[in-house]
């Protein structure tokens, strides 16, 4: 067990990291400890940022919120909801995957993992919504970048580098996020009982119209049984397309899509606002792999290769869901099938994509690399970047790959 | 011409000039290496013409392998390299150094692949921003970021500067619209960050290279995402008796849950200047005008127009006009887009500033600018990308009158410092370059800057790529220069600037 330290101020974080730096003591950085993600690491000290919480400022008319890094994502969302605003990258509640119950964790943790929900292909990832940050680097120096405005090219965009760096560059203390107005209406067009290839064609066709879809996922029949929605037939595959915006516009666009996909008219249905919200929340929260005890993988591909990729594994009876209009495949495989694991990773690389372990039992996390990165040059550069923030490599050492 | 502290000249490099030129000819077609004075002159400045410096040599490679060979050679021999796209940058990011090889990417001018299925375009970096939209618009697609210089600026330069445009609140800046790049580091290493997929693993190298002003690597290929054009676009032209009312209207629109495609404010001096120049038909009896552009489906736009109309009336708009057709909408924009030449007509010289401020601070900042205008004894007109808070004060002066350039620069620096003071930033879209380099300490302390220099070191261990830009030389904080235009003699004067 590592020694836990839970500072309640930034200056305490500075003192702690300075001490660890001078003693070359590795630190595992945690927010709410809600996401066991990344390579398994062992550190003698553990820095918990959960007490570094609270909203510093929120200006709805300026479309930003500035918070301390340990602030609960749920609290932020409640606060934004009061002003009818939201984080439009649609943060996932990963608690359902990891523990079977809601636990959104801290905003610092979400930033460190750069996890985005179903709206990602339309609204951008979390990394597109971070305007600035402040944090403490491995030398114990407070550093900052960005600001509170969307248009800012003053210096390098270090906020992007920090996002998705799994706590290996800085211990985040403050985060500024862009916020957006909530959509008045959400509706979902469902097409039942078609195969993935057709579903992907439908996504592509929809994106070649001006209807601006904000969700596009495909569920094979066998992963659908978790849904408990009155108007959702879960006996066959579901291809879902979400439309959001002013009510009048959503209705108009739904009708446009119905016309575009007239050939499927016998199997088309529409989920109204309330059920639509639940459908996409469940999808974003990965409810289909709720509390999975197997290995859950996130595979990102150019959408044109998604069908080819899954075809290759037709005989494996993969448990999968396709989201982000075909750009993302969530896959669950048995924990002891390392052959399949490697086949999936190799095929993803071959098709210009990558595969990340999102949840796995510890023995898998020890054995298999968390990230795909195979380019040695990128590894070397990443290591140099790591050293530029943390020369003694004490912050979450080895969390991403050995050395970084 | 203003003077500027730049990195120390390496005399041993200059002494070997002839050999270096000879060697460069081994890496590319010899006609791509320019070393004669006449040939070099066009490269001595970018669009920040206040600063000029002839490079030691210019090289215009034609392939990634050539770029890699040249950089490897320069790295080995400690030769500084300054990259250049179309040379339309406003902050001096492509200003050469006396002992540098200027590496121009003008021969990287082909679109490589249009991929509608993956909704992206793969292109060489020298292709202009507008060409990307032109290449895909037959299918109803476009590339979203639209810097005003889009007919001439290159996509590689856009990535280097993280260019914006008038639609960035809704559609993001360059960084939100790039999927991948091929990049050559200073030591010649060729790498790919991102690609046709939506995101990559590991550190966001694509994110850090975007907006790095040519300090981290040289782009040789770019993949950008393309979007379907909105079905309908309409605009409102609103007039107010006070900047406060216009500012409040902007805040209320956003608080009302509306994200316009574009939203622009002009103050009285600029209304007069642009209307005289372009005959846009703006109301002349108002203190401020606000253009609000909305896009989406036909019915959505109509609903939003109605909402904005109500908000405008609540904020005492004294002039309100809704575009009936595209022609009228474009006329609303006509004056706004003529802001730079209109000011050029009013004054022998002007400086264009580029700060970003929180939207609600607009009245306060404009009041301060008026005060500063009196203090420095120089006229100023203001345009404001209200959607994203990007403010462009245009400071008028006459460089023939001794001390006016200096006063104008001082005035500009005071404005930017005030932008930072109210919670804004030094530059929204023009970049730091050499222009705002020495004001960086207004926003960042030594530790922040040192961290950014350390990142630079990770990419470029000898600090040979575009040195002297963005970060103060020797951490000196003093006032730098601004985009200076003399007698309308703006470089690329045919390019719209707004």
Interface residues (C-beta under 8 A of the other chain):
Chain A: X59 X60 X61 X62 X63 X83 X84 X85 X114 X120 X121 X124 X125 X127 X128 X137 X141 X142 X143 X144 X145 X147 X148 X149 X150 X151 X152 X153 X154 X155 X156 X157 X158 X160 X161 X163 X164 X165 X169 X180 X181 X182 X184 X204 X207 X208 X209 X210 X211 X212 X245 X246 X248 X249 X252 X253 X300 X301 X302 X303 X304 X324 X327 X328 X352 X353 X354 X356 X371 X372 X373 X375 X377 X378 X381 X382 X384 X385 X387 X388 X389 X400 X401
Chain B: X115 X116 X117 X118 X119 X139 X140 X161 X162 X164 X168 X169 X172 X173 X175 X176 X185 X189 X190 X191 X192 X193 X195 X196 X197 X198 X199 X200 X201 X202 X203 X204 X205 X207 X208 X210 X211 X212 X216 X228 X229 X230 X231 X251 X252 X254 X255 X256 X257 X258 X259 X296 X297 X298 X299 X300 X303 X304 X356 X357 X358 X359 X360 X385 X388 X389 X390 X423 X424 X425 X426 X427 X428 X429 X430 X431 X432 X436 X440 X443 X444 X447 X448 X449 X451 X452 X454 X455 X457 X458 X459 X470 X471
